[in-house]
């Protein structure tokens, strides 16, 4: 089988998408055929919900709206994770942050110095 010819992508961003969309956080979920990234903007300040009997705050509601939903095939998730890590490392070096906080698999925060 002959060697594959390398592909070079030429990506065009439409003018109306060039500035991007502000998002406060992202939610990631998956289906059997794709990974879904929902980028969410908070619509208004959080509001506490109180128990009418005790007056105790039971939770805080943060209203948000999905401003962009992106679906990618499972095969691209590893490339996306690698690209995000590379860009985060570059950003940290440029912004001179001495260390960064990372969540470990258990959802706990850990400190990590520059590698």
C-alpha positions in Angstrom: 0.0 0.0 0.0 1.5 3.4 -1.0 2.3 6.0 1.7 -0.6 8.3 2.4 -0.3 11.8 0.9 -0.3 14.3 3.7 -3.4 16.5 4.0 -3.3 20.2 4.5 -6.5 21.8 5.8 -7.4 25.3 4.7 -9.9 26.6 7.3 -12.1 29.6 6.7 -13.9 31.3 9.6 -17.0 33.1 8.5 -16.9 36.8 9.3 -19.9 36.5 11.7 -18.1 33.9 13.8 -14.7 35.6 13.8 -15.1 37.2 17.3 -16.4 34.1 18.9 -19.0 33.7 21.6 -18.4 34.3 25.3 -19.0 31.3 27.5 -18.6 31.0 31.3 -18.1 27.2 31.3 -18.5 24.1 29.3 -20.3 20.8 29.8 -19.1 17.6 28.0 -21.2 14.6 27.4 -21.4 11.8 24.9 -23.6 9.6 22.8 -22.6 6.2 21.3 -21.4 8.1 18.1 -20.2 11.5 19.3 -18.9 13.7 22.1 -20.8 16.9 22.7 -19.4 20.1 24.1 -22.0 22.6 25.3 -20.6 26.1 25.9 -22.7 27.9 28.4 -23.2 31.6 29.3 -24.6 32.5 32.7 -27.8 34.6 32.1 -28.1 36.3 35.5 -26.6 36.1 39.0 -27.1 32.9 41.0 -30.2 32.9 43.2 -30.6 30.8 46.4 -33.6 28.5 46.9 -34.8 28.3 50.4 -37.0 25.7 52.2 -40.3 27.4 52.9 -40.6 25.6 56.3 -37.1 26.2 57.7 -36.0 29.2 55.7 -32.7 27.3 55.1 -31.0 27.7 51.8 -31.2 24.3 50.1 -29.4 25.1 46.9 -28.3 27.9 44.5 -29.7 28.1 41.0 -27.4 29.4 38.3 -29.5 30.2 35.1 -27.5 29.6 32.0 -28.0 29.2 28.2 -26.1 27.0 25.8 -24.5 29.5 23.4 -22.8 26.9 21.2 -23.0 23.1 20.9 -20.2 21.2 19.1 -20.4 17.5 18.3 -17.2 15.7 17.4 -16.5 12.0 16.6 -14.9 10.0 19.4 -11.7 9.6 17.3 -11.1 13.3 17.6 -11.4 13.5 21.4 -7.8 12.5 21.9 -6.6 15.1 19.4 -8.7 17.8 21.0 -7.4 16.9 24.5 -3.8 17.0 23.2 -4.4 20.4 21.5 -6.0 21.9 24.6 -3.1 20.7 26.8 -0.5 22.2 24.4 -2.4 25.5 24.2 -2.8 25.6 28.0 1.0 25.0 28.5 1.8 27.7 26.0 -0.6 30.1 27.7 0.9 29.4 31.1 4.4 30.2 29.8 3.2 33.4 28.1 1.3 34.6 31.2 4.1 33.6 33.6 2.0 31.6 35.9 4.3 29.7 38.3 1.9 26.9 38.9 -1.5 25.8 37.9 -4.4 24.0 39.7 -5.6 20.8 38.1 -8.4 18.4 39.0 -7.3 14.9 39.5 -9.6 12.0 38.6 -11.4 12.2 41.9 -12.4 15.8 41.3 -9.9 17.1 43.9 -7.7 20.1 43.1 -3.9 19.6 42.9 -1.1 22.0 42.3 1.2 21.4 39.4 4.3 23.4 38.6 5.6 24.2 35.2 7.0 21.2 33.4 
